[in-house]
Amino acid sequence: MNKQQWTIILAFIFVLIVSVFAVINVRPVEVHYLFGTAEWPLILVIIGSVLMGGLIVAFAGIFQIVKLKRELKSIKS
């Protein structure tokens, strides 16, 4: 198996673990914001946190790719 297949398998396992963990924890919890509080099911807090973390990592990766492409372009010219 190549690296891309391993990445997909590991991502699937991670999603499965997070999903099971989130489904087990469905009680409402109090979430404190900058301007107040709200009560949300813990499953939404867990899934929202995972998605936000994934987006942050994705944006960091995109910026790194753009930086490396610019660097490669300047080296080639």
N, C-alpha and C positions, 0 to 999 in steps of 0.2 A: 504494500500500500504506500502511496505517496503522501507527502506532507499535507496536501490539501484535504485528502480523505481523512487523515487523522484529526485535522482541525475540525472538520464537520462532525466527526464522531464525538470528540471531546465537547464541542459546543452543544450537541444534542444531549449528552449525559448531564452537562451543567444545567441545561434548561429543565430536564426531567427532575433533577434533584431540587432545584428552586421551586418548581411547580408543586412537587409533593410537599415540601416544607411549607409553602404558602397555603395549600389547601388544608393542611393540618391546623394552621393558625388563622382561624377566621373570626376570633373575638374582636369586638370593637376596642380601639385604643384611642387615647387622646393625643392629638398631634398639635404641638405648639408652633405657631407661625410667628413671624415678626410682629404682626398686628392683631393677633388673637389666637384662638384655639378652635379645633374642630375634632369631631369624633368620627373616625373612619375604621372600616374593617382592616385588621392587620394584614390580610391578604393583599389589599390595594397598596398599603405602605411598603410591603416587601417587594411586590412586582414593580411598583413605581421606582423604588430605590435601585433595583437591578437595571431597569431600563435607563434611568438617568446615568448610572455608572457606565453602562454600555455606550451611551451616546458620548459621554466625555472621552472614553477611550477611543471611540471611532473618530471623533474630531481631532484628537491628538495624533492619531495615525495618519489622517488625511493631511494635516499640516506638515508632518514629517515627510510624507511622500512628495508633497508639493515642493518642499525645501530641497529634497534630494534631486528632483527633476530639474529644478532651476540650476542646481550645482552641476549636474551632469551636462546640461545645455551649455553652461558657461565654459566648462572644460572642453567640450567638443568644438566650440567656436574659437 
